[in-house]
Amino acid sequence: MILAHIMAKNKAQALEIINLLMDENLLLQAAISEKTIFQKKTAAGELISEQRTLIIGKTKGLLFTTINAVLKEKFKDNMPMLYSVPIVYMDEELAALLRENTAKV
């Protein structure tokens, strides 16, 4: 089990991604939050910041490659950042719910 982290450009894109992945049973649940991302400094030494929307969704680790492929196909020119964090412990009832309600692998 993993938490898929997807960094969308904005809330509208985040909701589109959630709908897309849930329609294909690739996520069980998802949460979104607004984040400020800091990047490299300008020539003047100032940090560059951007607003992004972070999606965190529960899913099976074996679905990561499929999620990546679906996002690459849908967002060819604007691929959101995708990575995952393992879930080390999870209540067995929630784990069973996740297994039952996500795509079979």
C-alpha positions, -999 to +999 in steps of 0.1 A: +000+000+000+012+035-008+003+071-007+006+085-042+016+121-041+007+141-072+017+178-075-010+194-098-007+228-113-039+240-097-071+229-080-090+224-112-063+200-126-062+182-092-099+175-093-096+164-129-068+140-119-088+126-089-118+120-111-097+103-138-079+080-114-110+072-093-130+064-125-104+037-133-103+025-096-067+035-093-072+055-060-094+046-030-094+080-014-077+113-021-071+145-002-059+178-017-041+207-001-027+240-014+011+242-012+038+268-018+067+253-037+101+270-036+126+265-064+160+278-074+171+313-066+171+342-091+203+359-101+196+384-073+195+355-048+158+354-042+138+322-040+112+316-067+078+303-053+047+289-070+014+278-058+005+241-064-021+217-053-010+184-037-031+153-041-024+125-017-043+093-025-043+058-010-037+029-035-018-003-041+019-001-048+015-023-079-008+004-094+019+031-094+031+023-129-005+023-142-012+057-126+020+071-141+010+059-176-025+073-173-012+107-162+015+107-190-012+099-215-037+125-203-012+153-195+014+149-222+024+186-222+018+193-185+027+162-166+022+166-129+050+155-105+042+119-092+059+100-065+048+076-037+054+070+000+049+036+014+023+030+040+040+010+067+011+002+089-027+003+082-058-010+099-067-044+084-103-032+076-090-002+057-064-024+039-092-049+029-113-020+017-084-007-004-078-041-019-114-047-027-121-012-042-091-006-064-082-021-098-070-057-097-034-064-105 
